[in-house]
Amino acid sequence: MLSSEEREGTMKIGIIGLGKVGSAFLKACAVTAALQVVSVKAGRSSESCARLAGMGDFQITSVGAEVLAAADVVLLAVPDGQIAAAAETLAAEVGTAGRRDILSKKVCLHCSGSLGLDPLAALSALGIHCGSLHPLQSFAGGSARFKDIGMAVDGDNEAQQAACYLAEALQAYPFRVPEAERSAYHAAACFCSNYLVTITAIAQQLFERWTPDKARALQFLLPLLDGTVSNLHQTPLARKALTGPIARGDAGTVAGHLKILPEELQLVYRELALQTVRLASENGSIDEAKAKSLQELLKA
């Protein structure tokens, strides 16, 4: 575990995996005084990208043990399905002959939102403190923004301390999600991010008939989406940003939607609408009679 004196200085970071998440951490740590990336394990293409981007002065290696040797905290930023194998490979490189007094000061954090700590068992067995640090952020566009986002942490006491220190150094807000609740946490994130993309893609599919092409359809829809997100920023309860026909109890408009929607979109519309009726009822924008009428229409 890092001493309080060491924590007041610079935390040395190692990164294994330079995909979207690993690269985002690399960029963010490079401009954070309390953090220093000292070693990165990457393939040739990732190595070239890192050098071309001028991300900093750090060791680039193909040996994970070298990353662990140089760093206080190692981020295992590989795809979820590769975390266990990467941990086992790293443990094999370190070897059981490694000095336990050195390994007991090391921390390894995977960056998965859905997984617990089992994939890091091989490292834990060597005395390395293991945990997780998952940024609640989408990196599809190569974003490196960590300021003001939430980061889910878990692990043994030392790992959690290190994860919280790292998150706070990046001006993020760490919060603990225990192993038994990781799937629920990740499902919430998927609703907010992944399924928002799915719903927007459905809207684009419906909308494109009135525009020159698909791109223009999305261009016209994005200000509506931005306005909705702006409204969400103004309230502590997401449901309070609800507008539209269900919020008004307009069963006629909803019936019109159901009449014209293609069959493959009927189910998703009905399920989302039923959840929206619940929100409108909680908001008090519709009474019990209107809620019941809408539910009967949507379940028909």
ChimeraX attribute file (.defattr): number of C-alpha atoms within 10 A of each C-alpha:
attribute: neighborCount
match mode: 1-to-1
recipient: residues
	/A:1	20
	/A:2	18
	/A:3	8
	/A:4	8
	/A:5	8
	/A:6	12
	/A:7	16
	/A:8	11
	/A:9	11
	/A:10	16
	/A:11	23
	/A:12	18
	/A:13	26
	/A:14	29
	/A:15	28
	/A:16	25
	/A:17	21
	/A:18	23
	/A:19	16
	/A:20	18
	/A:21	25
	/A:22	21
	/A:23	22
	/A:24	18
	/A:25	23
	/A:26	22
	/A:27	20
	/A:28	20
	/A:29	23
	/A:30	19
	/A:31	13
	/A:32	15
	/A:33	12
	/A:34	18
	/A:35	20
	/A:36	21
	/A:37	29
	/A:38	21
	/A:39	24
	/A:40	31
	/A:41	23
	/A:42	21
	/A:43	14
	/A:44	12
	/A:45	9
	/A:46	17
	/A:47	17
	/A:48	12
	/A:49	13
	/A:50	19
	/A:51	13
	/A:52	9
	/A:53	10
	/A:54	11
	/A:55	17
	/A:56	16
	/A:57	12
	/A:58	15
	/A:59	14
	/A:60	21
	/A:61	17
	/A:62	14
	/A:63	16
	/A:64	26
	/A:65	17
	/A:66	19
	/A:67	26
	/A:68	27
	/A:69	16
	/A:70	18
	/A:71	22
	/A:72	24
	/A:73	28
	/A:74	25
	/A:75	25
	/A:76	29
	/A:77	25
	/A:78	22
	/A:79	15
	/A:80	15
	/A:81	11
	/A:82	12
	/A:83	20
	/A:84	21
	/A:85	14
	/A:86	21
	/A:87	21
	/A:88	16
	/A:89	17
	/A:90	21
	/A:91	22
	/A:92	14
	/A:93	14
	/A:94	20
	/A:95	13
	/A:96	12
	/A:97	7
	/A:98	13
	/A:99	12
	/A:100	13
	/A:101	10
	/A:102	12
	/A:103	20
	/A:104	16
	/A:105	16
	/A:106	24
	/A:107	31
	/A:108	29
	/A:109	26
	/A:110	28
	/A:111	24
	/A:112	23
	/A:113	23
	/A:114	16
	/A:115	19
	/A:116	20
	/A:117	19
	/A:118	14
	/A:119	20
	/A:120	26
	/A:121	15
	/A:122	20
	/A:123	24
	/A:124	21
	/A:125	12
	/A:126	18
	/A:127	19
	/A:128	25
	/A:129	25
	/A:130	28
	/A:131	27
	/A:132	30
	/A:133	30
	/A:134	24
	/A:135	23
	/A:136	18
	/A:137	16
	/A:138	15
	/A:139	15
	/A:140	8
	/A:141	7
	/A:142	12
	/A:143	16
	/A:144	19
	/A:145	18
	/A:146	21
	/A:147	14
	/A:148	13
	/A:149	15
	/A:150	18
	/A:151	25
	/A:152	24
	/A:153	27
	/A:154	26
	/A:155	24
	/A:156	14
	/A:157	13
	/A:158	19
	/A:159	25
	/A:160	24
	/A:161	19
	/A:162	26
	/A:163	28
	/A:164	22
	/A:165	20
	/A:166	23
	/A:167	25
	/A:168	18
	/A:169	20
	/A:170	22
	/A:171	16
	/A:172	20
	/A:173	19
	/A:174	24
	/A:175	17
	/A:176	14
	/A:177	21
	/A:178	14
	/A:179	17
	/A:180	10
	/A:181	12
	/A:182	18
	/A:183	15
	/A:184	13
	/A:185	16
	/A:186	17
	/A:187	14
	/A:188	12
	/A:189	17
	/A:190	13
	/A:191	12
	/A:192	11
	/A:193	14
	/A:194	13
	/A:195	12
	/A:196	13
	/A:197	13
	/A:198	12
	/A:199	13
	/A:200	15
	/A:201	14
	/A:202	12
	/A:203	14
	/A:204	21
	/A:205	13
	/A:206	14
	/A:207	17
	/A:208	16
	/A:209	11
	/A:210	10
	/A:211	13
	/A:212	9
	/A:213	12
	/A:214	16
	/A:215	11
	/A:216	15
	/A:217	19
	/A:218	19
	/A:219	12
	/A:220	14
	/A:221	14
	/A:222	14
	/A:223	11
	/A:224	11
	/A:225	14
	/A:226	11
	/A:227	11
	/A:228	14
	/A:229	13
	/A:230	12
	/A:231	14
	/A:232	16
	/A:233	12
	/A:234	11
	/A:235	11
	/A:236	9
	/A:237	10
	/A:238	13
	/A:239	15
	/A:240	16
	/A:241	17
	/A:242	19
	/A:243	13
	/A:244	11
	/A:245	12
	/A:246	25
	/A:247	20
	/A:248	15
	/A:249	21
	/A:250	15
	/A:251	18
	/A:252	13
	/A:253	13
	/A:254	19
	/A:255	13
	/A:256	10
	/A:257	13
	/A:258	18
	/A:259	11
	/A:260	9
	/A:261	12
	/A:262	11
	/A:263	10
	/A:264	8
	/A:265	11
	/A:266	15
	/A:267	14
	/A:268	12
	/A:269	16
	/A:270	18
	/A:271	12
	/A:272	11
	/A:273	17
	/A:274	20
	/A:275	12
	/A:276	19
	/A:277	23
	/A:278	17
	/A:279	19
	/A:280	22
	/A:281	18
	/A:282	13
	/A:283	15
	/A:284	11
	/A:285	18
	/A:286	20
	/A:287	14
	/A:288	10
	/A:289	10
	/A:290	18
	/A:291	22
	/A:292	13
	/A:293	13
	/A:294	22
	/A:295	18
	/A:296	11
	/A:297	16
	/A:298	21
	/A:299	10
	/A:300	7
